[in-house]
Amino acid sequence: MTRRYLLIDDNEAFAENLAEILRDTGAEVDVVHDGPAALAAVGGTRYDALVTDMRMPGMSGAEALHEIRRVDPGVPAVLLSAYSHDEHLRMARRDGLLAVLSKLEQLPRLLKILTAARRDGAVLLIEDDVALADNLTEALCERGLTAVSVTRLRDLGAIAARPFAALVDLKLPDARFGEALAAVTARWPDTPAIVMTAFAHDAPGLGGAECVQKPFDTAALLARLETFYREQKPA
C-alpha cells in the first residue's frame, strides 16, 4: 500500500527537495509551509506520518504538532530541529514524537523511520530518568512506535495523543509514590499500563497493573507492547 506523508517547512526549496526524495521511494507527499496549512491538510487527509521543522515563523513546529494532535491524534510525527534543549521541544515530546532529527545530515535514518512508522502507535512514557526515557524512546522508534514523554505528573493534562499503552514510573519528583499510575488509570481507563520500578514489592497494591523491575529486559517489554498494539480497538 502506498504511504502518504505530510511535510511542514517554511524553507520551500528544502521541503520540495525532501518531498522528491520521498516520492522516489514510491510515497505520496504533500508539502505545506506553515502550521495553519498543516492543520487544514490533516483535517482532510489521513497521513501515515508527518515531518515538521521546528523553527518556523508564526506557529512553530511544536505548536503545530500540538494542534494537529487535536485533529488527528494517531499520526506519527518526526521533528527536524538542531536544538536538543528547548521548551518547545519538551512540549513536542509531550505531544508524541517518533524522533527528533537534524535536517539532511540524517536523511537515511529519516527514510527508515518513516517506512516503519505506525499510526495509532503512541506509548505514554512517564519517566524522570532522562537517559532511560531516551533509550526507551529510541527502542520504540525502531519499531515504528511513538513515545509520548513526560517527566512530571502535571504535564499529563496537556496530552492530546491517545496512547494504546502506558509505561509508568512509580516515583516522580512532583507526585506521591504511585500517584502517576492512578492518574493514568483515571484518564485512560481502558489503556493497559506497565509499571517500571525499582520498588516492585510495592506494585501489587497499585491497581493490578503489570510490573517490571528496574533494570528490565527491554526486548521483553517491547514484545508486551506489541501485544497491546495488536489488541487495541480501532481508533
HUURDA-V797044 format. One line per field, one symbol per residue. phi: phi as a letter, one per 40 degrees, with the letter a starting at -180 (. if undefined). psi: psi as a letter, one per 30 degrees, with the letter a starting at -180 (. if undefined). Layout:
BEGIN
phi->???
psi->???
END
This chain:
BEGIN
phi->.ccbbbbbacccccccccccccccchccbbbbbacdcccccccbbcccabbbcccbcgcccccccdcccccbccccbbbcacbcbaccccccccchbcabbccddbddccccccccdbcfbcbcbbacccccccccdcccddcgbbcbbbbbcccccccbcbccabbbccbbcbacdgcccccccccbccccbbcbacbdcccdcbggccbbcccbcccccccccccccccccdc
psi->kklklkkjkfjeeeeeeeeeeeeffglkkkklgleeeeeeefffkjkfllkklejkkckleeeeeeeeffeiffkkkkkjkgjfjkeeeeeeeefjkelkllbffheeeeeeeeefkklhhkjkjjkfjeeeeeeeeeeeefgglkkjklfkeffeffkfljkflkjkkfjlfgllkfeeeeeeeeeifgkkkkkjlghfffefghggllkkkkkljeeeeeeeeeeeeeflkk.
END
